[in-house]
Amino acid sequence: MLRKARPTAVNLMAAIDRITKNLKNVVQTAEAIFAEDVALCDAIGKHGADLIHDGDSILTHCNAGGLATAGIGTAIGVIRRSHEQGKRIHVFVDETRPLLQGARLTAWELRNSVSPILLFATIWPQP
């Protein structure tokens, strides 16, 4: 059921595969996945922030923050670490149709941690 609900969530699919292969150790497997994801998000945030310069502008698409991961997020983790380093960055958040993950999730995650952000509508015809 989770596969059909979030077919593009690659990390979720990998976690489902690992857990179903280790049903006798579900708790240990889940805890290992959690710890690995937190560490990966931290590493991505640290290394990605090295590539961001003061005054840069960043465009996000969909949601790649803490709501989509166990840690601080992947792309959002880079933005947060850059902000923590004192870099003044501008974040453009698109709405990400059809479920508006950018408008609903990314903007919500960033609104209190990074300034300024701009949420914009992607005017695109819907089928």
SVG drawing of the C-alpha trace seen along z (x, -y; Angstrom):
<svg xmlns="http://www.w3.org/2000/svg" viewBox="-7 -38 40 52">
<polyline fill="none" stroke="black" stroke-width="0.4" points="0.0,0.0 2.9,-2.4 4.4,-1.8 1.2,-2.9 0.8,-5.9 4.3,-7.3 5.7,-5.7 8.5,-8.3 9.8,-8.2 12.9,-6.2 14.2,-6.2 10.9,-4.9 10.9,-2.1 14.4,-1.1 13.4,-1.0 10.4,1.1 12.6,3.6 15.1,3.8 12.5,4.3 10.6,7.0 13.9,8.9 14.5,8.7 11.1,9.3 12.6,11.1 14.6,8.0 12.1,5.3 13.0,2.9 16.7,3.2 16.4,2.7 14.2,-0.3 16.5,-1.8 19.5,-1.3 17.6,-2.9 16.8,-5.9 20.4,-6.3 21.7,-6.0 19.3,-8.6 20.1,-11.1 23.8,-10.7 23.3,-10.9 21.2,-14.1 23.8,-15.7 26.6,-14.8 24.6,-16.2 23.8,-19.4 27.5,-19.9 29.0,-19.2 26.2,-20.9 26.6,-24.1 30.2,-24.3 28.9,-24.9 26.5,-27.7 27.8,-31.3 26.5,-34.3 23.8,-35.9 23.0,-32.8 19.5,-32.1 18.2,-28.5 15.1,-27.0 13.5,-24.1 11.2,-21.6 8.9,-19.2 9.9,-18.5 13.4,-17.3 13.3,-18.4 12.8,-16.8 9.3,-15.8 10.6,-13.6 13.6,-12.1 14.6,-11.1 17.1,-13.9 17.2,-17.6 16.5,-16.8 18.6,-16.6 18.2,-19.8 16.5,-21.5 19.4,-20.4 21.8,-22.2 19.7,-25.3 19.5,-25.1 23.2,-24.5 24.0,-27.4 21.7,-29.6 23.3,-28.4 26.7,-29.4 25.4,-33.0 25.0,-32.9 22.2,-35.2 20.4,-33.1 17.2,-33.5 15.0,-30.5 12.4,-30.2 9.9,-27.5 7.6,-26.3 4.3,-24.8 4.9,-21.4 1.7,-20.2 -0.5,-18.3 -0.1,-17.8 1.5,-21.2 4.3,-19.7 6.4,-22.8 3.6,-25.1 2.4,-22.9 5.5,-21.3 8.7,-23.0 7.4,-26.5 6.2,-25.4 9.6,-23.8 11.6,-26.9 9.4,-29.7 10.9,-29.9 14.5,-28.8 15.5,-30.6 14.8,-34.1 13.7,-35.2 11.7,-32.6 9.4,-33.2 6.6,-30.8 5.5,-31.0 2.9,-29.4 4.0,-27.5 1.4,-28.5 1.2,-25.3 -1.9,-23.9 -3.2,-20.9 -4.5,-17.9"/>
</svg>
